[in-house]
Amino acid sequence: MRASAIEFRLRMVIQIIIVFFGFWAPWVGGWDFGWRISALEWLPLELSRLGVVSFTVATPIVIVLGALAALAGAVLRVWGTAYLGYSTVHHGDMQAGAVMADGPYRYMRNPLYLGGWFMMIAVSLLMSPSGALFTVVLLTVFYLRLILGEESFLAGQLGQPYEEYLRAVPRLLPRLRGSLPPAGNEPHWLTAFLTEVMPIGTFFTMAVLAWFYDQQLMLEGIFWSFLASLLARGLMKAWIPMLVSAAVFAVAWGGFHLSWPRSILIAFGIWLIVRALTPRKEPKPDAA
């Protein structure tokens, strides 16, 4: 049941693939995501059909619940990353430093995975009902595999202190009061906000754009949030290639009026070239 090292290293790619198939839902047919009925529309329709509430009442209820899920995801992701740090959150290998018992880690062991799960609940509302079910089920299983893999790794690396942490702090369901004293680590909020642009953008999409009742607009909100998150992470990891590729995208799209997919492909090609020519430096550990 535990995730392997290669699964952990490719965790972002695996999540992207799962989400892509959730939106595509090839068993439904067609590529135009905008015309399909989304779970955000299907749920109010079903609630009204069952006589629970009318469609006009059910629709805002579902939107509010989606926005609350996105808010929970954004808060947990930002809060957890502020204490854990960018280099640890997005490192290709599992990391074993001192036991983290600050911030959300005093109340639950996996706020980042729980936050990611809440974010994907909100995103899945824009998929077809079957695509949403597919995505949520597979991501739930994948997150549990990652959690079990990390726990096994950390127990082997940290030993008794981590075993005590496992007994004191629940895995996912948070305790209202922390049972461990704070370890004294300081949060890095700016780094966290830049790192977690995607969940923040998802919350904006559900809390603001959803009230326009425009499926295409919400899909664009999620898409541009994803691109912005890649840009922010790229600037933190390799800022020269990202600045150059962003400038190329702006010129291709705004100056030469190329389509945004073609502009992205051109910018990505430039990023690969500049990244290959730029000396690589290992990221410095985040300050405690």
N, C-alpha and C positions, 0 to 999 in steps of 0.2 A: 504493500500500500504506500510505502514511502517513495518520494520522488528521487530519481537518480541525479547525479551531479550534472549530467548533460541536460536534463529537464530544467534544473535550476538555472543553468547558464542560459538556456534558450527560453526562459519563462515569458519574457515579453513577446517574443515571436510566436510562441504557442498561444498566448492570449489573443494576439492580433488575428491569428488564423481562426480561432474559435469564434471571435466576434464577427469576422468577415463572413464565415459560413452562416452565422446567425442572421446577419442582414441579408445575405444572398438567398438562403433557404432554397437550394436548388430543387428540393422536392415540391416547392410551390410553383416554380417556373418563372422565367422572365428575369430581366436585369433591372428594370425600372423600380427602384425601391419606393419611389414617391407615390405610385398609384395603389400600392397594396394597402389593405387595411392593417393598421398597426395595433399592437396590444393596447396602446393608449386610447384607441377608438373602440376596439373589440370589447374591452372590459366594461365600459359604460353601457354598450349595447346589450351585453349579456345580463348586466345587473337590471337594466330596464325590462328586458324580456322576461326575467324571472320575477319581476314585480317587486324587487327590493326597494328601488328608488327610481325616479324618472331619469331619463337620459340627460336632461338639462341639469339635474342635481348630481348625477353620478360622474359626469365629465369633470367638473371642478374638483370633486373629491379625489378622483384618480390623479389629476394633475398635482394637487397638493401633496398626496402621498408620494408621488414620484419626486417632487421637489424636496420633501423631507428625507427621502432615501438618499438623494444626491447630496443634501446638506450633511447628513451623517457621514457619507463617504468622504466629502471634502474635509470636514473637521477632523476625522480620524486620520486621514492621510497626512494632512498638514501637521497636525499635532505630533504624530509619530515620527515623521521625517525631521521635524524640528529638533528632536532629541537624538535620533539615530544618525542623521547626517546623510548627505547625498552619496558620498563614496561608498557607504555601507549599504544603503537602500538599493543602489543600482550596480553594485559590484557583480562581476561575472561569477564569482565563487562565494560560497558560504563563508561568513566571517565570524570569528570567535574572539571577541575582546572580553572586557569585564562584563558581568551580568548587569543589564540595563534595568534599573528599578526607578526611573524617573518618568515624569509626564504620564502618558496613558499606560506605560508599561508597569505602573504600580497597580493598575486595576485589571488589566488583561495582558496576555502574552503576545497577542498577534493583532494589534490595532490596524496595521497596514493591510493585512489580508482582509480583515473585516471591513475596513473602509473601501477597499477595492471591490469587495462583494456588493456593498451597498451602492457604489457607483454604477456597477454593471446591472443591478436591478433597475436603476433609473434609465440607463442606456437601452436596456432590453425592451422598454415600453415603446420604443420607436421601431422595433422589429415586428415581423408578423408574429401572431401568437405562438405558432409552432417553432419559429426561429428563436423567440424569447425563451421558451421552455428548453430548447436545445442548448442555448448559451448558458443559462443559469445553472442547469444540471451539470454540464461539462466543467464549467468554471468552479462550481462548488467542489466537485471531485478533485480537480486539479489543485485548488487552493489547499484542500485537506492533505493531499499528497505532499505539497511543498512544506506545509506546517510540520507534518510528521518527519519529513526528511531533515528539516532544520533542527527539530527537537533532538533527534537521534545524534546529529552532528555535534550540537552544542553540549549535550550530556557527555559525549565522549571527550570533548576538548576541555570543558570547564569543570567537570566532575561534581563534587559535593555542593559547591555554591549554587550551581545551576539546578541540581536535584532539589535543593531547598526552595529555590525560586519556583520550580514546577509545582511543589506542594502548596506554596503560599498564594500563587496567582493563577486564576482560571485561564483556560486556553482562549476562549472567545466570548463567553458571557461575562461582562464586566461586573466586578464587585463595586458597590457604591462607595466603599471606603477602602483605601489602600492598607494592606496588612503589613507592608514593609516600609521602613523609613526611607526618605529620599536619599539617593546616592550623591547628590550635589552637582549633577551635570546641568549645564546651562543650555537652554534652547536657542537655536539659530533660525529665527522666524523668516528672514529674508530668503535664505537658502531654501527653506521649506516651501514658501509660496512659489518660488521660481521652479522648484522641482515638481510641484503638484499642480501645474497649470491645467492638466486634463480634468481632474475631479472638480476643480473650481469652475472651469468652463462648462462642465456637465450640469453643475448646480445652476449656473446662469441660464443655460438652455431650458431647464425644467422650470425654473422660478420666474423667468421673464418671457422667453421666446414661445413657450408652450401656450401662453394665453392668446397668441395670435392664431391658434388653431391651424397652423400651416406646417404640414409634415415635412415638406422640402426645406423650409426655413430651419426647423429643428435638426434635421439631418446635417445641414450645413453648419449649424452651431456646434454639433459634436465633431464634425470633420475638422473644422478650423481650430477647435480646442485641441484636437490631437496633433495637428501640425504645429500649433503654438507650443505644445509641450515638447515636441521634438526639437524645435528651435531653442527653447529655453535650456533644455538638457544639453544640446549641442554647444551652446554658448558657455555653459559651465564646464564642459569637458574639453572642447576644442573650439575656442571662440573664433579663431582666424578663419578656418574653413566655413563655419556657419555664417559669419558676417559676409564673406565673399559670395556664398551660395544664395543668401537672402537678397543681396544686392542684384545678383543675376536674375533671380526670380522676379524682383520688382521691375527690372528693366524689360525682361521678356514679356511679362504680363501687362504692365502699365505702359511701357514705351512702345513695344512692337505689337501689342494687342494679341499676343498668342493666347490660346486657351490655357486655363490654369493647369490641366493635366500635363500638357506639353511643357509649360513653364516649369512645373515641378520636376519633370524628368530631366530637363536641361540643367536646372539648379542642382539636382542630385548628382548628375555627371560631373559638374564642376566641383561639387563637394568632395567626391571621390578623388579627383585629381589633386586638389589642394591638400586634402587630408594626407594623401600619400607623400606629398612633398614637404609637409610640415613635420619637424622633429617631434616625436612623441615623448611625453613626460607622464610618469606615473602620478595619479592624483594624490595630493597630500591628505593624510588622515584628518578628519574633522576634529577641531579642538573640543576638548571635553568641557 
